[in-house]
């Protein structure tokens, strides 16, 4: 993978099969618009700030996201954890979507604090029961392993400094 493109995640613990979750981290400005996404970021001017692997962790940091020349993403990777921080430095935009696209044909169950019963990730768009209220964590599990993703949002751009009021969760299960 290269800057903006993390496209492979394998888990080798517990009963995991070790097959790839895919776990392609994606970034868009809004649903149904892929005019700006990690693929367009890769075609534009980007540059590594840090790309270093050490005995305890690996660090990758880069800048550049189309017209967000100074937008920066840091990825600090440990043996069983990755901390991703995005510094959104760009002109006024409508919003962003930061999500993970999992491998097709890999059955998973999705959970978050508002969907605690679990929702099958199976390629069928039958997610009418999904509660899109923002949650600070999401979890997927299946034969390839389990992945927990947590969020911490720091911003001064929303009223009263409460980013939860301006955020929502998004779940789209469709392999076509």
C-alpha positions as CSV (number, residue, x, y, z in Angstrom):
1,X,0.0,0.0,0.0
2,X,1.0,3.6,-0.3
3,X,-0.2,7.0,1.0
4,X,-4.0,7.1,1.4
5,X,-4.2,3.4,0.4
6,X,-4.4,0.8,3.1
7,X,-5.8,-2.2,1.3
8,X,-5.0,-5.3,3.3
9,X,-5.6,-6.5,6.8
10,X,-5.0,-10.0,8.1
11,X,-5.5,-11.1,11.7
12,X,-3.4,-13.9,13.1
13,X,-4.8,-14.6,16.6
14,X,-7.4,-16.7,18.2
15,X,-9.4,-18.8,15.8
16,X,-8.9,-16.4,12.9
17,X,-8.3,-18.0,9.5
18,X,-5.7,-15.4,8.6
19,X,-7.5,-14.5,5.4
20,X,-7.7,-10.8,4.5
21,X,-10.6,-8.7,5.7
22,X,-9.8,-6.4,2.8
23,X,-10.4,-3.5,5.2
24,X,-9.9,-0.9,2.5
25,X,-10.1,2.4,4.4
26,X,-12.1,4.9,2.2
27,X,-12.6,8.6,2.3
28,X,-15.3,10.5,0.4
29,X,-17.0,13.9,0.7
30,X,-20.5,12.5,0.6
31,X,-22.5,9.4,-0.3
32,X,-22.9,8.6,-4.0
33,X,-20.0,10.8,-5.0
34,X,-16.6,9.2,-5.6
35,X,-15.2,12.3,-7.4
36,X,-13.0,12.8,-4.4
37,X,-11.8,9.6,-2.7
38,X,-8.5,7.9,-1.9
39,X,-8.1,7.0,-5.6
40,X,-8.3,10.7,-6.7
41,X,-6.0,11.6,-3.8
42,X,-3.4,9.1,-5.1
43,X,-3.5,10.8,-8.6
44,X,-2.9,14.2,-7.1
45,X,0.0,15.7,-5.4
46,X,0.8,13.9,-2.2
47,X,4.0,13.4,-0.2
48,X,5.3,11.3,2.6
49,X,6.3,13.1,5.8
50,X,7.3,9.9,7.6
51,X,7.6,6.3,6.4
52,X,9.5,4.5,9.1
53,X,9.3,1.0,10.6
54,X,10.9,0.2,14.0
55,X,10.9,-2.6,16.6
56,X,7.9,-1.3,18.4
57,X,5.8,0.5,15.8
58,X,5.6,1.7,12.2
59,X,4.8,5.3,11.4
60,X,3.4,6.6,8.1
61,X,2.4,10.2,7.6
62,X,1.5,12.0,4.4
63,X,0.0,15.2,3.1
64,X,-2.1,16.1,0.1
65,X,-5.7,15.3,-0.8
66,X,-6.6,17.0,-4.1
67,X,-7.4,20.6,-3.3
68,X,-6.7,19.9,0.4
69,X,-3.0,20.3,-0.2
70,X,-2.2,20.5,3.6
71,X,-4.7,17.7,4.6
72,X,-2.6,15.2,6.6
73,X,-3.1,11.6,7.7
74,X,-0.9,9.9,10.3
75,X,-1.0,6.1,10.7
76,X,0.8,4.7,13.7
77,X,0.8,0.9,13.7
78,X,1.6,-1.4,16.5
79,X,1.4,-5.2,16.6
80,X,-2.4,-5.3,17.3
81,X,-3.5,-1.7,16.9
82,X,-3.4,1.1,14.4
83,X,-4.0,4.7,15.4
84,X,-5.2,6.9,12.4
85,X,-5.4,10.7,12.7
86,X,-6.6,12.9,10.0
87,X,-6.0,16.6,10.0
88,X,-8.5,18.1,7.7
89,X,-7.0,21.3,6.3
90,X,-9.1,22.3,3.3
91,X,-11.4,25.0,2.0
92,X,-15.1,24.7,2.9
93,X,-16.6,21.3,2.0
94,X,-20.0,19.8,2.5
95,X,-18.8,17.0,4.8
96,X,-16.7,13.9,4.8
97,X,-17.2,10.1,5.0
98,X,-14.4,8.0,6.5
99,X,-15.3,4.3,6.4
100,X,-13.9,0.8,5.8
101,X,-14.9,-1.2,2.8
102,X,-14.6,-4.9,3.6
103,X,-13.7,-7.8,1.3
104,X,-16.6,-9.2,-0.8
105,X,-17.8,-12.7,0.0
106,X,-16.4,-12.6,3.5
107,X,-19.3,-13.0,6.0
108,X,-19.1,-10.6,8.9
109,X,-21.3,-9.3,11.7
110,X,-21.3,-5.6,12.3
111,X,-22.0,-4.0,15.7
112,X,-21.9,-0.6,17.3
113,X,-23.5,1.0,20.4
114,X,-26.8,1.6,18.6
115,X,-26.8,-1.8,16.7
116,X,-26.0,-4.2,19.5
117,X,-27.9,-7.1,18.0
118,X,-25.5,-7.2,15.1
119,X,-26.1,-6.9,11.4
120,X,-24.9,-9.4,8.8
121,X,-22.4,-8.1,6.3
122,X,-23.2,-10.4,3.4
123,X,-23.5,-8.3,0.3
124,X,-27.3,-8.0,0.5
125,X,-28.7,-4.5,1.0
126,X,-31.1,-5.5,3.7
127,X,-30.0,-3.0,6.4
128,X,-33.3,-1.3,7.1
129,X,-32.9,-1.9,10.8
130,X,-29.6,0.1,10.9
131,X,-29.7,2.9,13.5
132,X,-27.5,5.7,12.0
133,X,-27.0,7.7,15.2
134,X,-23.3,8.3,15.7
135,X,-21.4,5.9,17.9
136,X,-17.8,6.2,19.1
137,X,-17.0,2.6,18.2
138,X,-17.8,-0.1,15.6
139,X,-16.9,-3.8,15.6
140,X,-16.9,-6.5,12.9
141,X,-16.3,-10.2,13.5
142,X,-16.2,-13.3,11.4
143,X,-14.0,-16.3,10.5
144,X,-11.2,-14.0,9.4
145,X,-11.0,-12.4,12.9
146,X,-12.4,-9.3,14.6
147,X,-11.8,-5.6,14.2
148,X,-12.7,-2.9,16.6
149,X,-12.6,0.7,15.4
150,X,-13.0,3.6,17.8
151,X,-13.4,7.3,17.1
152,X,-12.2,10.5,18.8
153,X,-13.4,13.7,17.2
154,X,-11.7,17.0,18.1
155,X,-13.0,20.0,16.3
156,X,-13.9,23.7,16.8
157,X,-16.1,23.9,13.7
158,X,-19.5,22.7,15.2
159,X,-21.8,24.6,17.5
160,X,-21.0,24.3,21.2
161,X,-18.0,22.1,20.3
162,X,-20.2,19.0,20.2
163,X,-19.2,17.0,17.1
164,X,-21.7,14.2,18.0
165,X,-24.5,16.5,17.0
166,X,-23.2,16.9,13.5
167,X,-22.1,13.2,12.9
168,X,-23.9,10.1,11.9
169,X,-23.0,6.5,11.3
170,X,-23.3,5.0,7.8
171,X,-23.7,1.3,6.8
172,X,-24.1,0.1,3.2
173,X,-24.0,-3.6,2.4
174,X,-24.1,-4.1,-1.3
175,X,-21.5,-5.9,-3.3
176,X,-22.8,-4.7,-6.7
